[in-house]
Amino acid sequence: MHQVIHQNIASKLLEAYDGQEPLANYLKKYFAANKKHGSRDRKSISAFCYASFREHFKSFPLEKYISKQIDIPTFIASHKVQPLLFIRIRPWQKEKVIQKLHAAQIQFKQESENCLSFANATSLQNLLELNKEAVIQDRNSQALSSLLKLVPTSIDNVINVWDACAASGGKSILMYDFMDNIKIHVTDVRDTILHNCEKRLQEAGIRPASVQVVDLTYPFDIKKQFDFVFADVPCSGSGTWGRTPEQLNYFKEPQLDKYIKLQAQIVQNLIPAIKVNGHLLFVTCSVYEKENEQNVAAILATGKFKLVKEQYFEGYKQQADTLFGALLQKIAE
């Protein structure tokens, strides 16, 4: 009976939804205004809403622009299935985390040495010391560590690194765990996001060298160049639409064009901030060639960089996000 009621509520919510804001925000506002719904009701209604987009989308937006490196039919078909929840166990915490999960009888699968997957609705907040013991982080965000390992670091020399689009801070924690002797500088354009990032880093036991609000679309003064810049730039998010399937209905070409222009501005302004022989890690969660290979080609066309490695991290085969990463080394000013 409850299921039928929840399905009817979800149908009415979707009739009024116009895609102008993320579905998660839209539902949050509805539940805030309708406090009669308990936590189980909210989960059920939300699940029906997301499932509707997954089940009924007819085509993937701007399919013609998807990179040829992607298995397009498999990628598109993957959107019928909800992605998993992933955590990355932090150094020296594995035994403690596994014990807690077993004690609580939480089912999980070990994807790799320190990557575990769970059913998407699994709640871990009250079980694990998140950020200290483990980080909630998609499988392929974790896999970016394979590119971080190609950046030379040493316990004998401090290097200055910059998380240029820090968002929630997951990349800073990843750098801290996989690179030796680094001094992390953190920036984002959004003050509230940056505040949350700083809190998360504190929970992780990381004290950044600096935390600043910076709008990378404008040139800025550089007091000291960096040895390494991690630029997870704003993008369409098309590699993560399994988690936000409303985009399958509402994403249009003008939005893609806006992101491409934004990315070009950010890259142009980042280049002077990198030392000669330093490295840039350019990352998106997009599958569109214009946001990925085209940006890398533009960086190489400056004559100031050489490509170390680029690849797609193919989450569509793993119930995970699909990411693109390119590591470049600066060879000239």
N, C-alpha and C positions, 0 to 999 in steps of 0.2 A: 504493500500500500504506500509506504513511504517513498519507494522508488518511483512510483507513478507520479506522486505529488512533486517530487524533486525534478523529474523529467519535464513536467509541465512548467514549473518555475523556470527551469533552464531554457525552455523553448521561448517563453515570454521575454526573458532577459536578452536572448540572442536576436529576437525580432527588433528590439530597441537599440541594439549595439551597432554602431556605425564605423568602428575601426579607427576612430580618431585618437584613441588612447590604448595602451596595452590592455588586453583582456583582464589581466591580473588586477590592474588598478580599477577598472570598471567594476569588477566583482567585489573588490574591497570596499568601494563606496556603497554598493548595494547592501552588503552585509552590515556595514556601519550604521546604515539607516534602518535596517530591519534586524534588530537584535534578538528577535524571537528564534532565529536559527542558531542552534548549538553547533559545536565544532564538527560533529558527524554530518549534520545537515549541510554545513558549508562545504565540507569535502565532497559530499555526494553531488550537490548542485554544480560545483566547480568541475567535477569530473565529467558530468554530462555535457557541460558547455565545451570543454576541450575536446571530448570525444566526437562531438558533432562536427567540429572543424576537421578533425583527422579523418573521419569517415566519409565526408561529403565533398572534399575538394576535388575539382575536376582536372586541374592542370597546375603545374608548378610555375609560379610567376617568372617571366623572362627566361624561360628554359634555354633559349638560343644563346644566352650569354654564359651559361654554365661552362666551366673549364673542361677542356677535352681530357684532362687527367682524371676526371670523375667518371665513375661508372653510372651514367645518368639514370637508366631505368631502375637500377638497384637503389640509388640515392632517393629517387622520387617515391618508390614503393615503401621505403623505410619510414615515411611520414605517417603511415597507417598505425604505427606502433609507438607507444609512449616511451621515451628514453628512460634509462635507469638513473638511479642516484649513485654517485661515486664519491668516495673519500680517498684522500692520500694520507697514509700514516706518516707522521713526521719522524725524523731520526730518533732512534733509541726508545720509541714508544710502542713498538709493534706488539710485544708480549702483553703489555697492559691493555691495549685496545682490544686485542683478540680475546683476552680473558673476560673483559667487560661484556663483549658481544655474546660470548657463549653463556655467561651467567644470566644475561637477560633473554636468552633464547631468541636472539635476533638472527634471522637467516641472511647469509651473505655469500658471495662468491669471490674468491681471490683471483683478480684479473692479472696481477703481476706481483712482484715482490712486496710493494707497499700500496697497491691500488685494490680497493675492495668495491664491489657493486652490490646494490640493494634494490628491492622494489621501490618505485619512485616515491610512494607515500610513507616510507619508513621514517620514523622520528628518532633522531639521534641527539637532539639538543640537551635532553635531560640525562643522557647516558654517558656521553663523552665530553671531555673538556675540549670543545672545538677550538681550533686554531693553535692550541698548545699541544694536544695529543694527535689530532688529525684535522685535516682541512677538507671541507666539502668543496670538491673541485672536479670538474668533468674529467673523464679519462684522458681526453686528448689535450686539455689544458695541462695536465700532468705530463703528458708525453713531450711537451715543448722542452722539457729538461734535456732531451737528447740533443737539442741545438745549443742549449746553455753549456753543455759539457764540451762543446767545440771551441768555446771562448777560453783562451789561456788565462788561468788564475793561479796564484801561488800563496801559500801561507806566509811567505817572506815579504810580500809586497801588497800593500793596500791598493785596491783600484776603486775609482769612483764610478758608480753605476747610477743610472737614472731610469726610474719607472715613470715614463712620460705621461701615460694615460692610465693612472693607477687604479681608478674605479674602487673596487672593494678591497684591494690589497693582496689578492691571491697570488699575483705574479711576483710581488715583492717577497712574499714568504717562500715561493718557489726558488727565487734567486738566492735567498739567504741559505736555503737548505742544499743547494747544488753548486754554489760557487764559493771558492775560498777567499776569505779576507776581503770582503767588500764593504764599502761605505755607500749606503743606499740613500738616494735623494728621491722624493716622491712628489709628484704633481698631478693635478687634475683641474679641469675647468669648473667643476661643481663643488662648492664649499661644503654642502651637507654631506656629499659622498666622501669627500676628503676627511671630514670629521669621523665618519664611520670607519674609514680605512685606518686612520690613526689608532682608533680604539681596537680594531682587529689586530693590528701589528703589536700593540701593547699586550694583548692576550697571547700572542705568539712569542713574546719575549724579545721582540725586535725594536730597537730604538733607531729610527731613521736619522740620518745626518741633517735632513731638512724636509719640511712639509710645506708646500706652497700651492696657492691657487694660480694657475698659469693657463692662459688661453693660447694654445699653440697655433691658432689660425693667424696670429699676428707675430711679426718679428719681435724678438726680445733680446735684452742684453745678456751676454754670456760672460760671467766673471772667470770661469775656468771650464775648459773642455772636459768631456767625459771619456772614460775608457770604454764604456759600454752603455748603450741606450736600448731599452726595451720599449718598443712602440707598438702597443696593441691598440691600433687606431679605430676610431668610430667607423662602423660599416653597416651594411644591410642586415647582418646577422643571419644571412640565409643558410648558414651551416647549422643553425640552432633552432630552426623553425619547427622541429619536432617537439620542442618545449613551448613554443609560442605559435601554435598552428593557425591562429587567427591571421597571421601574416600571409598565409597561403591564399587568402581571399582578398587581402587589402593592399599588398605591396605593389607599387606601380613604378614605371620607368623614371618619372621625374624624381622619385625618392632616391633611386640608384644614382642618377646624375648628380644629385646633391651630395651624396656621400663621396663620389669620385672626386669632385671638386674639393671637398673638405680634406680628403686624404692627401691630395696633391699639395695643398697649402701647408699642411702639417709636416709632410716630408721635407718640403723646401726649407721650412724654418728649423727643422731638426738637424739638417746636414752640418751647419757650421758649429754645432755643439759637440761634435764627435772629433776626437783626436785622430791624427794620422796614425794608422795601425790599430786604431780602436775599432769597435764593432757596433753594428746596428742590427737588432733583431726586429724585423717588420712582421707583424702578426695581424690577421683578421679571423673572424669566425664566419667568413663568406665563402661561397663556392663560385662566385662570379669572377671570370678572368679579368675583367676591367678593374676589379678591386685588388687583384692579387698579382698575377704575372705582369699585367700592364704597369703597375706601380713599380715593380722590381726593375722592369726594362727602363723606366724613366730614371730611376736612381742610377743604374749602370750607364745610361746615356750621358750623365754628367761627366763621366771620365774620372770620378773621384772614388769609385768603389769597385771591388771585385766580389763576385758571388762565391760564398763558401759552400752553402747548401740551401736548397729550397725544397719544400715538399708539402703535400696535403696529408693531414692526419685524418684518416677516413673513418669517421664515427658511424657512418650509415651502415657499416657492417658489424657494429658493436653495440647498438642501441645507445650511442653517445653522440656528442657534437662533432661536426666536421670543421677543422681549422686549417688555415694556411699559415706557414711560417717560412721566412727567408732570412738567413743569416748572411750579412754582408760585412766586408772589412774595408775601411777607408784607406786608400792608397795615396791620396793627394789632396791638398787644399784647393 
